[in-house]
């Protein structure tokens, strides 16, 4: 639709030589023109790129508030550098390379969509997701209460909601410290979590 040659070519060899192919600027430019002029308003144009900002929960929350989002997927050796004049932001989902940006775009769409009110049935679940406040999630259990000799922690069966809340906060702190201690420096902790962290550090329960 956005190519003009008989063979519908969207890529070509790179100037200067070298392996791989590069996505041509004309088809991408025409596609962007068509979308921007369709009456829906100018979108925020994001390019999937290993050179971009690292995708995070905070980025997903920010993008969820954008009225219109357009993701351009890189492929092969990437897009012609001149296309970047039409790009508002580049985002990477991690320090590795995929064959194309389509999978990265799907990851981004899922992360962003679930931040939009109404997409996830229980919005409290979204609020308590890992990374929402800088902590990993606490352990989750369901029936049966015992499986292969391993029982659900008694506090979760107690019906004591205050004790359950405190246990969950404690486990989230322990899990974050042991698995992703780098997150704690920027984590947003309430007073109870700060107290729990001090207790855990004092007892050296979360020292590796």
C-alpha positions as CSV (number, residue, x, y, z in Angstrom):
1,X,0.0,0.0,0.0
2,X,2.9,2.4,0.8
3,X,5.3,1.2,-1.9
4,X,5.3,2.3,-5.5
5,X,7.4,-0.2,-7.3
6,X,6.1,-3.3,-9.0
7,X,7.7,-5.7,-6.5
8,X,6.6,-3.9,-3.3
9,X,10.1,-3.6,-2.0
10,X,10.5,-2.2,1.5
11,X,14.2,-2.9,2.1
12,X,17.5,-2.5,0.3
13,X,21.2,-3.0,0.8
14,X,23.0,-0.5,3.0
15,X,25.1,2.3,1.5
16,X,28.7,1.6,2.2
17,X,28.3,-2.1,2.1
18,X,28.0,-4.7,4.9
19,X,25.7,-7.5,5.8
20,X,21.9,-7.3,6.2
21,X,19.2,-5.1,4.8
22,X,17.8,-1.7,5.8
23,X,14.2,-0.7,5.8
24,X,13.7,2.0,3.2
25,X,12.5,5.5,4.3
26,X,9.7,6.1,1.7
27,X,7.2,3.3,2.7
28,X,7.6,4.2,6.4
29,X,7.2,7.9,5.7
30,X,4.1,7.4,3.6
31,X,2.6,5.1,6.3
32,X,3.2,7.8,8.9
33,X,1.7,10.5,6.6
34,X,-1.5,8.4,6.1
35,X,-1.9,7.7,9.8
36,X,-1.2,11.3,10.9
37,X,-3.6,12.7,8.3
38,X,-6.5,10.3,9.0
39,X,-8.3,12.8,11.3
40,X,-7.5,10.9,14.5
41,X,-4.8,13.4,15.7
42,X,-1.1,13.1,15.6
43,X,0.2,10.1,17.5
44,X,3.2,9.7,19.6
45,X,5.5,7.7,17.3
46,X,7.7,5.1,19.0
47,X,10.4,3.1,17.3
48,X,11.4,-0.3,18.7
49,X,15.2,-0.2,18.9
50,X,18.0,-1.7,21.0
51,X,19.3,1.9,21.2
52,X,16.2,3.2,22.9
53,X,15.2,3.9,26.4
54,X,14.7,0.7,28.5
55,X,11.1,-0.3,28.8
56,X,9.8,-0.2,32.4
57,X,6.6,-0.1,34.4
58,X,7.0,3.7,34.6
59,X,7.3,4.0,30.8
60,X,4.3,1.8,30.4
61,X,2.3,4.0,32.8
62,X,3.4,7.1,30.9
63,X,2.5,5.7,27.5
64,X,-0.9,4.5,28.8
65,X,-1.8,8.2,29.2
66,X,-1.0,9.1,25.6
67,X,-4.1,9.7,23.5
68,X,-2.7,8.0,20.4
69,X,0.3,5.7,20.2
70,X,2.0,4.4,17.1
71,X,4.8,1.9,17.2
72,X,7.2,1.5,14.3
73,X,8.9,-1.9,14.2
74,X,12.5,-2.1,13.1
75,X,13.7,-5.1,11.1
76,X,16.9,-6.5,9.7
77,X,19.7,-4.0,10.3
78,X,17.1,-1.4,11.3
79,X,15.4,1.6,9.6
80,X,17.0,4.2,7.3
81,X,18.5,6.8,9.7
82,X,16.4,9.6,8.0
83,X,13.2,8.0,9.4
84,X,14.3,9.0,12.8
85,X,13.3,12.6,12.1
86,X,9.7,11.3,12.3
87,X,10.2,9.4,15.5
88,X,9.4,10.9,18.9
89,X,10.9,8.2,21.0
90,X,12.9,5.0,20.8
91,X,12.3,2.2,23.3
92,X,14.1,-1.1,23.9
93,X,12.7,-4.0,25.9
94,X,16.1,-5.3,26.9
95,X,19.8,-5.6,26.1
96,X,19.5,-8.3,23.4
97,X,18.7,-8.3,19.7
98,X,15.6,-9.7,18.0
99,X,15.1,-10.4,14.4
100,X,12.5,-7.7,14.3
101,X,10.6,-5.3,16.5
102,X,7.3,-7.0,16.2
103,X,7.7,-9.1,19.4
104,X,9.0,-6.1,21.2
105,X,6.0,-4.1,20.1
106,X,3.6,-6.8,21.4
107,X,5.4,-6.7,24.8
108,X,5.0,-3.0,24.9
109,X,1.3,-3.1,23.8
110,X,0.5,-5.6,26.6
111,X,2.4,-3.7,29.3
112,X,0.8,-0.4,28.2
113,X,-2.7,-1.8,27.7
114,X,-3.1,-3.3,31.1
115,X,-2.3,0.2,32.6
116,X,-5.4,1.6,30.9
117,X,-8.4,1.7,33.2
118,X,-10.9,-1.0,32.5
119,X,-8.5,-3.4,30.6
120,X,-7.7,-5.5,33.6
121,X,-10.8,-6.4,35.6
122,X,-9.3,-5.9,39.0
123,X,-7.4,-2.6,39.0
124,X,-6.0,-3.3,42.4
125,X,-4.1,-6.1,40.8
126,X,-2.4,-3.7,38.5
127,X,-1.6,-1.3,41.4
128,X,0.1,-4.2,43.2
129,X,2.1,-5.5,40.2
130,X,5.8,-6.1,40.5
131,X,7.7,-2.9,39.7
132,X,4.7,-0.6,40.3
133,X,6.3,0.9,43.4
134,X,9.8,-0.5,42.9
135,X,9.3,-3.8,44.6
136,X,8.9,-7.3,43.3
137,X,5.6,-9.0,44.0
138,X,5.0,-11.2,47.1
139,X,4.5,-15.0,46.8
140,X,1.0,-16.1,45.8
141,X,-0.9,-19.3,46.9
142,X,-4.2,-20.9,46.1
143,X,-6.0,-24.2,46.9
144,X,-5.1,-26.8,48.0
145,X,-3.7,-25.7,51.4
146,X,-1.2,-28.6,51.2
147,X,0.5,-29.9,48.1
148,X,3.3,-32.5,48.0
149,X,3.8,-32.0,51.7
150,X,4.3,-28.2,51.2
151,X,1.7,-26.1,53.1
152,X,0.5,-22.6,52.5
153,X,1.9,-20.2,55.1
154,X,-0.5,-20.3,58.1
155,X,-0.8,-16.5,58.2
156,X,-2.7,-16.6,54.8
157,X,-5.2,-19.0,56.3
158,X,-5.7,-17.0,59.5
159,X,-8.2,-14.5,58.3
160,X,-6.2,-11.7,60.0
161,X,-6.0,-9.1,57.3
162,X,-3.6,-6.9,59.1
163,X,-1.2,-9.8,59.6
164,X,-1.6,-10.9,56.0
165,X,-0.9,-7.4,54.7
166,X,2.3,-7.2,56.9
167,X,3.4,-10.7,55.7
168,X,3.0,-9.7,52.1
169,X,4.9,-6.5,52.5
170,X,7.7,-8.4,54.3
171,X,8.0,-11.1,51.7
172,X,8.0,-8.5,48.9
173,X,10.9,-6.7,50.6
174,X,12.8,-9.9,51.2
175,X,12.3,-11.1,47.6
176,X,13.3,-7.7,46.2
177,X,16.4,-7.5,48.3
178,X,17.6,-11.1,47.4
179,X,16.7,-11.0,43.7
180,X,16.8,-7.3,42.7
181,X,18.5,-5.2,45.4
182,X,19.1,-2.4,42.9
183,X,15.4,-1.7,42.9
184,X,15.3,-0.9,46.6
185,X,17.2,2.4,46.2
186,X,14.4,4.0,44.2
187,X,11.4,2.0,45.8
188,X,8.5,4.0,47.2
189,X,8.0,2.5,50.6
190,X,5.2,3.4,53.1
191,X,6.0,3.7,56.8
192,X,5.2,0.1,57.6
193,X,7.5,-1.1,54.8
194,X,10.3,1.2,56.0
195,X,9.9,-0.3,59.5
196,X,9.9,-3.8,58.2
197,X,13.0,-3.1,56.2
198,X,14.8,-1.8,59.2
199,X,13.8,-4.8,61.2
200,X,15.0,-7.2,58.5
201,X,18.3,-5.4,58.2
202,X,18.8,-5.4,62.0
203,X,18.1,-9.1,62.2
204,X,20.2,-9.7,59.1
205,X,17.4,-11.8,57.6
206,X,18.0,-10.4,54.2
207,X,21.8,-10.4,54.1
208,X,23.2,-12.6,51.3
